[in-house]
Amino acid sequence: GQQLNQSPQSMFIQEGEDVSMNCTSSSIFNTWLWYKQDPGEGPVLLIALYKAGELTSNGRLTAQFGITRKDSFLNISASIPSDVGIYFCAGQNYGGSQGNLIFGKGTKLSVKP
Amino acid sequence: IAGITQAPTSQILAAGRRMTLRCTQDMRHNAMYWYRQDLGLGLRLIHYSNTAGTTGKGEVPDGYSVSRANTDDFPLTLASAVPSQTSVYFCASSGGHPANTGELFFGEGSRLTVL
């Protein structure tokens, strides 16, 4: 089945640093999404991308839908302590019975004040 | 506050016991999902429902069953719990057409420990 390779698995950074993480797949997707999970809570949608090449920002977050439709990246600028959590990428193809939403295994971000 | 409510928040269960995790949403979303989250494995889909009255199997359905009698409720049942079902379970919903947009709203999770 389809799989997403998300990297890095974990990151330890200093407050104020920029962060970059990415997801790749051997299959193409019609939609790429990025979710964040705070400790002890459910994931929350950060950014959704619907078009190859699309670059979208949400505050300090920027995500791009790769032109090949097989990858996506998420950047966080000037990290702050509340950025701590697990970030998941997800890819989706239309037409499947459940939308065929596939999640990456997550990137755990730790921020040192 | 609109959203998804899961119950219980946490539960310790003896192996072999039956357990139902409850999930209710008040957003009138068509699609609902159950995921389990395990360290190093991310989120894996157990069962889903595109609309009331229909259900389908996800990636890891064995040992679990679901029902969707109405739009709001989507309970997950473990008929005879086993230790490998120790996990954190998340219910989610999506408001789109059955093809859905992938924009999921998640509950707070139910932490289940099977001894």
Interface residues (C-beta under 8 A of the other chain):
Chain A: G1 T31 L33 Y35 G40 E41 G42 P43 V44 L45 A48 F88 A90 Q92 Y94 G95 G96 S97 Q98 G99 L101 F103 G104 K105 G106
Chain B: I4 A31 Y33 Y35 G40 L41 G42 L43 R44 L45 Y48 N50 G56 G58 E59 F90 A92 S94 G96 P98 A99 N100 T101 G102 E103 L104 F105 F106 G107 E108 G109
